[in-house]
Every structure is written in structure tokens, then in C-alpha cells.
Amino acid sequence: EVRARKPSTGEHRRHASADADALIRAMAGEQADAAIAVRLNREGHRTGQGLEWTEGRVAAYRRTARIPAYAPAREDGAWLTMRDAAV
């Protein structure tokens, strides 16, 4: 009889590399998802499925990993709402 541990929900072998994760975390607060995707592809990183990174894939990865999105500073000097300031 062979016994093996059943993977938990969401646990699988297809995931981004630790280097890609670190790069996304480092750039997320300073760059838009499209710019992050360009850099990941330029450095040869691939998604867990072996695909190239796109803006949508970076955004999906960030949401899953609970990494906050980039929020550009307001240049017009307008007032922010409490909701906008909290983001």
C-alpha cells in the first residue's frame, strides 16, 4: 500500500519563483503592474505555468499574495477623500 499526503486547497507545484516574488514585492509600491511585467520578462522570469508575465498576471499574482497595488501620487494638488487616502 502506498500512502501520500493529499495537497491542501490551493497547494500545488505551479508557482512563481522566489526571485519573481521578491521582485514583485519590491516593485509593487513604486511601479505599475505593466512596468513590473516588462522587467520580469526582461530578466527571464516566468509564471508558475511557464508563461510570460502580463499586466493582468502581475495584478492577479499581487491579489493572491495580498501585495498592495501601486497608487500614483496625485500631481494636481486636489484633496483626497478618506477612502483614497487609505489606499
Biopython code that builds the backbone (N, CA, C, O; Angstrom):
import numpy as np
from Bio.PDB.StructureBuilder import StructureBuilder

atoms = [
    (1, "GLU", "N", (0.843, -1.183, 0.000)),
    (1, "GLU", "CA", (0.000, 0.000, 0.000)),
    (1, "GLU", "C", (0.888, 1.247, 0.000)),
    (1, "GLU", "O", (1.813, 1.357, 0.804)),
    (2, "VAL", "N", (0.606, 2.161, -0.886)),
    (2, "VAL", "CA", (1.350, 3.410, -0.987)),
    (2, "VAL", "C", (0.507, 4.519, -0.385)),
    (2, "VAL", "O", (-0.679, 4.647, -0.690)),
    (3, "ARG", "N", (1.125, 5.318, 0.471)),
    (3, "ARG", "CA", (0.413, 6.444, 1.085)),
    (3, "ARG", "C", (1.118, 7.738, 0.709)),
    (3, "ARG", "O", (2.346, 7.814, 0.672)),
    (4, "ALA", "N", (0.318, 8.739, 0.436)),
    (4, "ALA", "CA", (0.855, 10.054, 0.100)),
    (4, "ALA", "C", (-0.050, 11.116, 0.711)),
    (4, "ALA", "O", (-1.258, 10.924, 0.849)),
    (5, "ARG", "N", (0.549, 12.218, 1.065)),
    (5, "ARG", "CA", (-0.223, 13.319, 1.643)),
    (5, "ARG", "C", (-0.985, 14.029, 0.544)),
    (5, "ARG", "O", (-0.425, 14.347, -0.505)),
    (6, "LYS", "N", (-2.262, 14.278, 0.785)),
    (6, "LYS", "CA", (-3.091, 14.997, -0.180)),
    (6, "LYS", "C", (-2.798, 16.488, -0.061)),
    (6, "LYS", "O", (-2.775, 17.019, 1.049)),
    (7, "PRO", "N", (-2.573, 17.176, -1.182)),
    (7, "PRO", "CA", (-2.309, 18.615, -1.113)),
    (7, "PRO", "C", (-3.515, 19.375, -0.557)),
    (7, "PRO", "O", (-4.662, 19.007, -0.809)),
    (8, "SER", "N", (-3.247, 20.416, 0.185)),
    (8, "SER", "CA", (-4.309, 21.267, 0.711)),
    (8, "SER", "C", (-4.883, 22.116, -0.413)),
    (8, "SER", "O", (-4.304, 22.197, -1.496)),
    (9, "THR", "N", (-6.012, 22.741, -0.154)),
    (9, "THR", "CA", (-6.629, 23.617, -1.138)),
    (9, "THR", "C", (-5.654, 24.716, -1.542)),
    (9, "THR", "O", (-5.089, 25.392, -0.683)),
    (10, "GLY", "N", (-5.457, 24.895, -2.836)),
    (10, "GLY", "CA", (-4.561, 25.925, -3.344)),
    (10, "GLY", "C", (-3.093, 25.545, -3.338)),
    (10, "GLY", "O", (-2.257, 26.312, -3.815)),
    (11, "GLU", "N", (-2.768, 24.392, -2.813)),
    (11, "GLU", "CA", (-1.369, 23.953, -2.758)),
    (11, "GLU", "C", (-1.049, 23.150, -4.019)),
    (11, "GLU", "O", (-1.695, 22.140, -4.297)),
    (12, "HIS", "N", (-0.071, 23.594, -4.766)),
    (12, "HIS", "CA", (0.314, 22.922, -5.998)),
    (12, "HIS", "C", (1.759, 23.274, -6.324)),
    (12, "HIS", "O", (2.375, 24.101, -5.652)),
    (13, "ARG", "N", (2.282, 22.650, -7.342)),
    (13, "ARG", "CA", (3.685, 22.876, -7.707)),
    (13, "ARG", "C", (3.874, 24.057, -8.643)),
    (13, "ARG", "O", (5.001, 24.510, -8.842)),
    (14, "ARG", "N", (2.816, 24.552, -9.207)),
    (14, "ARG", "CA", (2.920, 25.651, -10.170)),
    (14, "ARG", "C", (2.838, 26.985, -9.450)),
    (14, "ARG", "O", (1.753, 27.465, -9.122)),
    (15, "HIS", "N", (3.971, 27.563, -9.214)),
    (15, "HIS", "CA", (4.010, 28.875, -8.569)),
    (15, "HIS", "C", (5.226, 29.635, -9.080)),
    (15, "HIS", "O", (6.197, 29.051, -9.561)),
    (16, "ALA", "N", (5.141, 30.945, -8.962)),
    (16, "ALA", "CA", (6.253, 31.789, -9.411)),
    (16, "ALA", "C", (7.477, 31.529, -8.535)),
    (16, "ALA", "O", (7.352, 31.117, -7.382)),
    (17, "SER", "N", (8.634, 31.768, -9.084)),
    (17, "SER", "CA", (9.874, 31.561, -8.339)),
    (17, "SER", "C", (9.985, 32.559, -7.190)),
    (17, "SER", "O", (9.313, 33.590, -7.179)),
    (18, "ALA", "N", (10.830, 32.240, -6.240)),
    (18, "ALA", "CA", (11.064, 33.146, -5.111)),
    (18, "ALA", "C", (11.660, 34.466, -5.596)),
    (18, "ALA", "O", (11.378, 35.521, -5.028)),
    (19, "ASP", "N", (12.485, 34.411, -6.648)),
    (19, "ASP", "CA", (13.071, 35.637, -7.203)),
    (19, "ASP", "C", (12.001, 36.532, -7.813)),
    (19, "ASP", "O", (12.026, 37.749, -7.625)),
    (20, "ALA", "N", (11.051, 35.931, -8.550)),
    (20, "ALA", "CA", (9.963, 36.710, -9.148)),
    (20, "ALA", "C", (9.095, 37.315, -8.053)),
    (20, "ALA", "O", (8.693, 38.474, -8.149)),
    (21, "ASP", "N", (8.807, 36.541, -7.021)),
    (21, "ASP", "CA", (8.010, 37.042, -5.898)),
    (21, "ASP", "C", (8.696, 38.230, -5.235)),
    (21, "ASP", "O", (8.056, 39.241, -4.948)),
    (22, "ALA", "N", (9.982, 38.107, -4.997)),
    (22, "ALA", "CA", (10.729, 39.192, -4.352)),
    (22, "ALA", "C", (10.729, 40.451, -5.218)),
    (22, "ALA", "O", (10.598, 41.561, -4.703)),
    (23, "LEU", "N", (10.875, 40.278, -6.523)),
    (23, "LEU", "CA", (10.882, 41.424, -7.431)),
    (23, "LEU", "C", (9.518, 42.108, -7.456)),
    (23, "LEU", "O", (9.438, 43.336, -7.431)),
    (24, "ILE", "N", (8.451, 41.321, -7.504)),
    (24, "ILE", "CA", (7.100, 41.895, -7.496)),
    (24, "ILE", "C", (6.864, 42.652, -6.201)),
    (24, "ILE", "O", (6.338, 43.765, -6.221)),
    (25, "ARG", "N", (7.246, 42.063, -5.074)),
    (25, "ARG", "CA", (7.056, 42.739, -3.786)),
    (25, "ARG", "C", (7.859, 44.038, -3.707)),
    (25, "ARG", "O", (7.377, 45.033, -3.166)),
    (26, "ALA", "N", (9.066, 44.034, -4.237)),
    (26, "ALA", "CA", (9.920, 45.223, -4.181)),
    (26, "ALA", "C", (9.401, 46.340, -5.082)),
    (26, "ALA", "O", (9.492, 47.516, -4.731)),
    (27, "MET", "N", (8.860, 45.976, -6.236)),
    (27, "MET", "CA", (8.434, 46.984, -7.206)),
    (27, "MET", "C", (6.981, 47.424, -7.046)),
    (27, "MET", "O", (6.608, 48.486, -7.544)),
    (28, "ALA", "N", (6.155, 46.633, -6.363)),
    (28, "ALA", "CA", (4.713, 46.890, -6.322)),
    (28, "ALA", "C", (4.355, 48.270, -5.785)),
    (28, "ALA", "O", (3.424, 48.895, -6.292)),
    (29, "GLY", "N", (5.050, 48.754, -4.794)),
    (29, "GLY", "CA", (4.726, 50.053, -4.231)),
    (29, "GLY", "C", (5.224, 51.224, -5.052)),
    (29, "GLY", "O", (4.838, 52.367, -4.807)),
    (30, "GLU", "N", (6.088, 50.947, -6.033)),
    (30, "GLU", "CA", (6.725, 52.020, -6.792)),
    (30, "GLU", "C", (6.405, 52.018, -8.279)),
    (30, "GLU", "O", (6.583, 53.039, -8.943)),
    (31, "GLN", "N", (5.939, 50.901, -8.815)),
    (31, "GLN", "CA", (5.717, 50.781, -10.260)),
    (31, "GLN", "C", (4.349, 50.166, -10.551)),
    (31, "GLN", "O", (3.806, 49.412, -9.744)),
    (32, "ALA", "N", (3.810, 50.502, -11.708)),
    (32, "ALA", "CA", (2.549, 49.916, -12.164)),
    (32, "ALA", "C", (2.785, 48.462, -12.581)),
    (32, "ALA", "O", (3.916, 48.064, -12.860)),
    (33, "ASP", "N", (1.710, 47.679, -12.619)),
    (33, "ASP", "CA", (1.813, 46.262, -12.963)),
    (33, "ASP", "C", (2.430, 46.036, -14.338)),
    (33, "ASP", "O", (3.174, 45.074, -14.530)),
    (34, "ALA", "N", (2.131, 46.911, -15.295)),
    (34, "ALA", "CA", (2.695, 46.763, -16.644)),
    (34, "ALA", "C", (4.216, 46.884, -16.617)),
    (34, "ALA", "O", (4.906, 46.124, -17.297)),
    (35, "ALA", "N", (4.743, 47.822, -15.846)),
    (35, "ALA", "CA", (6.195, 48.001, -15.741)),
    (35, "ALA", "C", (6.839, 46.805, -15.043)),
    (35, "ALA", "O", (7.941, 46.389, -15.400)),
    (36, "ILE", "N", (6.150, 46.260, -14.054)),
    (36, "ILE", "CA", (6.667, 45.078, -13.351)),
    (36, "ILE", "C", (6.733, 43.901, -14.323)),
    (36, "ILE", "O", (7.715, 43.158, -14.335)),
    (37, "ALA", "N", (5.691, 43.730, -15.137)),
    (37, "ALA", "CA", (5.660, 42.637, -16.117)),
    (37, "ALA", "C", (6.814, 42.757, -17.109)),
    (37, "ALA", "O", (7.451, 41.759, -17.444)),
    (38, "VAL", "N", (7.081, 43.963, -17.574)),
    (38, "VAL", "CA", (8.182, 44.180, -18.521)),
    (38, "VAL", "C", (9.504, 43.749, -17.897)),
    (38, "VAL", "O", (10.299, 43.061, -18.537)),
    (39, "ARG", "N", (9.738, 44.147, -16.666)),
    (39, "ARG", "CA", (11.013, 43.803, -16.014)),
    (39, "ARG", "C", (11.124, 42.299, -15.764)),
    (39, "ARG", "O", (12.183, 41.711, -15.984)),
    (40, "LEU", "N", (10.038, 41.676, -15.305)),
    (40, "LEU", "CA", (10.064, 40.230, -15.075)),
    (40, "LEU", "C", (10.417, 39.486, -16.366)),
    (40, "LEU", "O", (11.235, 38.566, -16.354)),
    (41, "ASN", "N", (9.801, 39.886, -17.472)),
    (41, "ASN", "CA", (10.076, 39.236, -18.759)),
    (41, "ASN", "C", (11.495, 39.509, -19.232)),
    (41, "ASN", "O", (12.159, 38.620, -19.765)),
    (42, "ARG", "N", (11.963, 40.743, -19.037)),
    (42, "ARG", "CA", (13.321, 41.104, -19.459)),
    (42, "ARG", "C", (14.352, 40.266, -18.710)),
    (42, "ARG", "O", (15.381, 39.891, -19.271)),
    (43, "GLU", "N", (14.072, 39.975, -17.443)),
    (43, "GLU", "CA", (15.014, 39.184, -16.641)),
    (43, "GLU", "C", (14.800, 37.678, -16.788)),
    (43, "GLU", "O", (15.497, 36.885, -16.155)),
    (44, "GLY", "N", (13.833, 37.284, -17.625)),
    (44, "GLY", "CA", (13.641, 35.866, -17.911)),
    (44, "GLY", "C", (12.765, 35.109, -16.935)),
    (44, "GLY", "O", (12.730, 33.879, -16.976)),
    (45, "HIS", "N", (12.061, 35.799, -16.066)),
    (45, "HIS", "CA", (11.163, 35.124, -15.124)),
    (45, "HIS", "C", (9.891, 34.698, -15.845)),
    (45, "HIS", "O", (9.435, 35.383, -16.760)),
    (46, "ARG", "N", (9.320, 33.576, -15.440)),
    (46, "ARG", "CA", (8.069, 33.081, -15.999)),
    (46, "ARG", "C", (7.078, 32.838, -14.864)),
    (46, "ARG", "O", (7.454, 32.721, -13.698)),
    (47, "THR", "N", (5.807, 32.767, -15.239)),
    (47, "THR", "CA", (4.776, 32.458, -14.253)),
    (47, "THR", "C", (4.914, 30.993, -13.849)),
    (47, "THR", "O", (5.734, 30.268, -14.412)),
    (48, "GLY", "N", (4.133, 30.563, -12.897)),
    (48, "GLY", "CA", (4.161, 29.170, -12.476)),
    (48, "GLY", "C", (3.778, 28.207, -13.583)),
    (48, "GLY", "O", (4.153, 27.035, -13.546)),
    (49, "GLN", "N", (3.028, 28.696, -14.578)),
    (49, "GLN", "CA", (2.625, 27.872, -15.714)),
    (49, "GLN", "C", (3.614, 27.972, -16.870)),
    (49, "GLN", "O", (3.396, 27.379, -17.927)),
    (50, "GLY", "N", (4.704, 28.723, -16.673)),
    (50, "GLY", "CA", (5.723, 28.856, -17.709)),
    (50, "GLY", "C", (5.409, 29.910, -18.758)),
    (50, "GLY", "O", (6.030, 29.931, -19.821)),
    (51, "LEU", "N", (4.451, 30.786, -18.471)),
    (51, "LEU", "CA", (4.052, 31.829, -19.414)),
    (51, "LEU", "C", (4.788, 33.126, -19.131)),
    (51, "LEU", "O", (5.355, 33.316, -18.054)),
    (52, "GLU", "N", (4.770, 34.020, -20.124)),
    (52, "GLU", "CA", (5.336, 35.346, -19.907)),
    (52, "GLU", "C", (4.401, 36.136, -18.997)),
    (52, "GLU", "O", (3.200, 35.874, -18.935)),
    (53, "TRP", "N", (4.968, 37.093, -18.306)),
    (53, "TRP", "CA", (4.177, 37.944, -17.425)),
    (53, "TRP", "C", (3.459, 39.015, -18.237)),
    (53, "TRP", "O", (4.016, 39.565, -19.187)),
    (54, "THR", "N", (2.227, 39.303, -17.857)),
    (54, "THR", "CA", (1.459, 40.406, -18.431)),
    (54, "THR", "C", (0.984, 41.271, -17.272)),
    (54, "THR", "O", (1.109, 40.888, -16.109)),
    (55, "GLU", "N", (0.445, 42.426, -17.593)),
    (55, "GLU", "CA", (-0.091, 43.305, -16.554)),
    (55, "GLU", "C", (-1.155, 42.570, -15.740)),
    (55, "GLU", "O", (-1.170, 42.663, -14.513)),
    (56, "GLY", "N", (-2.032, 41.848, -16.410)),
    (56, "GLY", "CA", (-3.093, 41.109, -15.728)),
    (56, "GLY", "C", (-2.568, 39.998, -14.839)),
    (56, "GLY", "O", (-3.101, 39.765, -13.754)),
    (57, "ARG", "N", (-1.533, 39.313, -15.287)),
    (57, "ARG", "CA", (-0.958, 38.227, -14.480)),
    (57, "ARG", "C", (-0.254, 38.770, -13.244)),
    (57, "ARG", "O", (-0.318, 38.165, -12.173)),
    (58, "VAL", "N", (0.414, 39.904, -13.389)),
    (58, "VAL", "CA", (1.051, 40.529, -12.223)),
    (58, "VAL", "C", (-0.026, 40.960, -11.230)),
    (58, "VAL", "O", (0.116, 40.741, -10.027)),
    (59, "ALA", "N", (-1.102, 41.572, -11.729)),
    (59, "ALA", "CA", (-2.194, 42.019, -10.856)),
    (59, "ALA", "C", (-2.826, 40.833, -10.132)),
    (59, "ALA", "O", (-3.100, 40.912, -8.935)),
    (60, "ALA", "N", (-3.058, 39.737, -10.849)),
    (60, "ALA", "CA", (-3.641, 38.546, -10.233)),
    (60, "ALA", "C", (-2.705, 37.970, -9.175)),
    (60, "ALA", "O", (-3.154, 37.559, -8.105)),
    (61, "TYR", "N", (-1.417, 37.939, -9.469)),
    (61, "TYR", "CA", (-0.438, 37.433, -8.501)),
    (61, "TYR", "C", (-0.437, 38.301, -7.246)),
    (61, "TYR", "O", (-0.420, 37.790, -6.126)),
    (62, "ARG", "N", (-0.456, 39.627, -7.448)),
    (62, "ARG", "CA", (-0.462, 40.543, -6.310)),
    (62, "ARG", "C", (-1.684, 40.317, -5.427)),
    (62, "ARG", "O", (-1.572, 40.269, -4.202)),
    (63, "ARG", "N", (-2.855, 40.178, -6.057)),
    (63, "ARG", "CA", (-4.084, 39.961, -5.279)),
    (63, "ARG", "C", (-3.998, 38.668, -4.477)),
    (63, "ARG", "O", (-4.332, 38.644, -3.292)),
    (64, "THR", "N", (-3.548, 37.591, -5.124)),
    (64, "THR", "CA", (-3.440, 36.296, -4.450)),
    (64, "THR", "C", (-2.442, 36.349, -3.297)),
    (64, "THR", "O", (-2.682, 35.774, -2.236)),
    (65, "ALA", "N", (-1.325, 37.038, -3.506)),
    (65, "ALA", "CA", (-0.275, 37.145, -2.485)),
    (65, "ALA", "C", (-0.522, 38.303, -1.518)),
    (65, "ALA", "O", (0.279, 38.549, -0.616)),
    (66, "ARG", "N", (-1.632, 39.007, -1.712)),
    (66, "ARG", "CA", (-2.005, 40.146, -0.862)),
    (66, "ARG", "C", (-0.925, 41.223, -0.823)),
    (66, "ARG", "O", (-0.564, 41.732, 0.238)),
    (67, "ILE", "N", (-0.425, 41.552, -2.004)),
    (67, "ILE", "CA", (0.572, 42.611, -2.150)),
    (67, "ILE", "C", (-0.174, 43.860, -2.609)),
    (67, "ILE", "O", (-0.876, 43.807, -3.619)),
    (68, "PRO", "N", (-0.046, 44.977, -1.903)),
    (68, "PRO", "CA", (-0.777, 46.187, -2.293)),
    (68, "PRO", "C", (-0.385, 46.681, -3.688)),
    (68, "PRO", "O", (0.747, 46.504, -4.139)),
    (69, "ALA", "N", (-1.346, 47.297, -4.345)),
    (69, "ALA", "CA", (-1.127, 47.825, -5.694)),
    (69, "ALA", "C", (-0.433, 49.175, -5.639)),
    (69, "ALA", "O", (-0.463, 49.868, -4.622)),
    (70, "TYR", "N", (0.184, 49.530, -6.740)),
    (70, "TYR", "CA", (0.811, 50.839, -6.903)),
    (70, "TYR", "C", (-0.279, 51.900, -7.012)),
    (70, "TYR", "O", (-1.255, 51.726, -7.741)),
    (71, "ALA", "N", (-0.108, 52.986, -6.293)),
    (71, "ALA", "CA", (-1.041, 54.111, -6.367)),
    (71, "ALA", "C", (-0.230, 55.362, -6.680)),
    (71, "ALA", "O", (0.476, 55.873, -5.811)),
    (72, "PRO", "N", (-0.322, 55.862, -7.915)),
    (72, "PRO", "CA", (0.468, 57.044, -8.273)),
    (72, "PRO", "C", (0.057, 58.259, -7.449)),
    (72, "PRO", "O", (-1.109, 58.413, -7.086)),
    (73, "ALA", "N", (1.014, 59.105, -7.165)),
    (73, "ALA", "CA", (0.742, 60.323, -6.396)),
    (73, "ALA", "C", (-0.086, 61.275, -7.244)),
    (73, "ALA", "O", (0.059, 61.330, -8.466)),
    (74, "ARG", "N", (-0.941, 62.010, -6.589)),
    (74, "ARG", "CA", (-1.756, 62.996, -7.304)),
    (74, "ARG", "C", (-0.913, 64.234, -7.540)),
    (74, "ARG", "O", (-0.367, 64.816, -6.602)),
    (75, "GLU", "N", (-0.812, 64.627, -8.785)),
    (75, "GLU", "CA", (0.004, 65.783, -9.137)),
    (75, "GLU", "C", (-0.809, 67.063, -9.251)),
    (75, "GLU", "O", (-0.245, 68.153, -9.343)),
    (76, "ASP", "N", (-2.144, 66.934, -9.245)),
    (76, "ASP", "CA", (-2.966, 68.119, -9.447)),
    (76, "ASP", "C", (-3.205, 68.903, -8.160)),
    (76, "ASP", "O", (-3.814, 69.972, -8.192)),
    (77, "GLY", "N", (-2.732, 68.384, -7.028)),
    (77, "GLY", "CA", (-2.890, 69.079, -5.755)),
    (77, "GLY", "C", (-4.295, 69.012, -5.195)),
    (77, "GLY", "O", (-4.602, 69.696, -4.218)),
    (78, "ALA", "N", (-5.162, 68.197, -5.797)),
    (78, "ALA", "CA", (-6.543, 68.093, -5.330)),
    (78, "ALA", "C", (-6.598, 67.371, -3.987)),
    (78, "ALA", "O", (-5.701, 66.606, -3.630)),
    (79, "TRP", "N", (-7.664, 67.634, -3.264)),
    (79, "TRP", "CA", (-7.866, 66.974, -1.982)),
    (79, "TRP", "C", (-8.203, 65.509, -2.205)),
    (79, "TRP", "O", (-8.814, 65.147, -3.211)),
    (80, "LEU", "N", (-7.802, 64.670, -1.260)),
    (80, "LEU", "CA", (-8.122, 63.253, -1.307)),
    (80, "LEU", "C", (-9.266, 62.959, -0.354)),
    (80, "LEU", "O", (-9.386, 63.586, 0.699)),
    (81, "THR", "N", (-10.107, 62.005, -0.728)),
    (81, "THR", "CA", (-11.134, 61.537, 0.194)),
    (81, "THR", "C", (-10.461, 60.596, 1.192)),
    (81, "THR", "O", (-9.330, 60.163, 0.973)),
    (82, "MET", "N", (-11.146, 60.282, 2.273)),
    (82, "MET", "CA", (-10.593, 59.339, 3.260)),
    (82, "MET", "C", (-10.358, 57.977, 2.601)),
    (82, "MET", "O", (-9.370, 57.302, 2.891)),
    (83, "ARG", "N", (-11.262, 57.586, 1.725)),
    (83, "ARG", "CA", (-11.126, 56.299, 1.040)),
    (83, "ARG", "C", (-9.872, 56.293, 0.167)),
    (83, "ARG", "O", (-9.113, 55.324, 0.188)),
    (84, "ASP", "N", (-9.645, 57.370, -0.606)),
    (84, "ASP", "CA", (-8.456, 57.451, -1.458)),
    (84, "ASP", "C", (-7.176, 57.487, -0.634)),
    (84, "ASP", "O", (-6.171, 56.886, -1.013)),
    (85, "ALA", "N", (-7.213, 58.189, 0.485)),
    (85, "ALA", "CA", (-6.029, 58.288, 1.337)),
    (85, "ALA", "C", (-5.689, 56.947, 1.975)),
    (85, "ALA", "O", (-4.520, 56.667, 2.236)),
    (86, "ALA", "N", (-6.697, 56.117, 2.228)),
    (86, "ALA", "CA", (-6.481, 54.819, 2.868)),
    (86, "ALA", "C", (-5.868, 53.808, 1.914)),
    (86, "ALA", "O", (-5.297, 52.810, 2.354)),
    (87, "VAL", "N", (-5.977, 54.048, 0.632)),
    (87, "VAL", "CA", (-5.453, 53.096, -0.358)),
    (87, "VAL", "C", (-4.020, 53.277, -0.524)),
    (87, "VAL", "O", (-3.396, 52.569, -1.314)),
]
sb = StructureBuilder()
sb.init_structure("model")
sb.init_model(0)
sb.init_chain("A")
sb.init_seg("    ")
for serial, (resi, resn, name, xyz) in enumerate(atoms, 1):
    if name == "N":
        sb.init_residue(resn, " ", resi, " ")
    sb.init_atom(name, np.array(xyz, "f"), 0.0, 1.0, " ", f" {name:<3s}", serial, name[0])
structure = sb.get_structure()
